[in-house]
């Protein structure tokens, strides 16, 4: 009973880790028993259309999870799971933006510790603001009796197994990476100054890659919008898997071009008089190639994992 298992997995994803195993087993057993009583034979038992019809009579997985939730103090039990889901998503988005500021600050300032110390008070005050705004919205929903349309109207066909529920930590990492690269690519932060301080030589893009500015910017902005959208999504879909796979493949082709073909960076002539210039230049070239190779390997592995997810999507 594949769809019923998917429903249980989705409900469990909104519960605490301590509750999931016991409640999943209990809920699956209960729903399976109810479903079997409605089916006349084995054919109906495994028919996805019958399972969809059965699940359509149940609550949204978030609402079902509210019956098991232990944390219902600020918001009423009917909307608390939705409130908790939205609050975590908003916190992830804010945390991603803070990480971008932190990375940029670390690589562009000489007084790293002082600047980081200045950033953290803003981080905590920002998190409190996110908490206050989301809570205020859901308190208003609770007080006015408004309904969440997506909460009451849902389709069993949208359910997926636990292996297709997205990882927000991975999404945040990808979002932060794309934002940092976008900032560097457009010279909004000079990372090469930080690099030359420790290596003795600087870097600049080759003319061929400078001509790719618009293309790279479009790819980076597309990635940022995509990962921002993914933060509010719970599950993978075939279209989502295909889109991210395409993005990964485009980046793999570009990076392989930089490794095997046209170099991405060149050392300016201003540094040719630096002591041990040849050794530093060789070390930097190898470091860049190895770094780009690691990124290609990571993207390749992610694309392979996406291929496996695509096979599991309905």
HELIX and SHEET records of a PDB file:
HELIX    1   1 UNK A    2  UNK A   13  1                                  12    
HELIX    2   2 UNK A   17  UNK A   38  1                                  22    
HELIX    3   3 UNK A   42  UNK A   46  1                                   5    
HELIX    4   4 UNK A   48  UNK A   56  1                                   9    
HELIX    5   5 UNK A   61  UNK A   66  1                                   6    
HELIX    6   6 UNK A   80  UNK A  108  1                                  29    
HELIX    7   7 UNK A  112  UNK A  144  1                                  33    
HELIX    8   8 UNK A  149  UNK A  152  1                                   4    
HELIX    9   9 UNK A  156  UNK A  158  5                                   3    
HELIX   10  10 UNK A  162  UNK A  164  5                                   3    
HELIX   11  11 UNK A  168  UNK A  185  1                                  18    
HELIX   12  12 UNK A  191  UNK A  199  1                                   9    
HELIX   13  13 UNK A  207  UNK A  210  1                                   4    
HELIX   14  14 UNK A  213  UNK A  231  1                                  19    
HELIX   15  15 UNK A  238  UNK A  260  1                                  23    
HELIX   16  16 UNK A  269  UNK A  271  5                                   3    
HELIX   17  17 UNK A  277  UNK A  312  1                                  36    
SHEET    1   A 2 UNK A 204  UNK A 205  0                                        
SHEET    2   A 2 UNK A 265  UNK A 266 -1                                        
END                                                                             
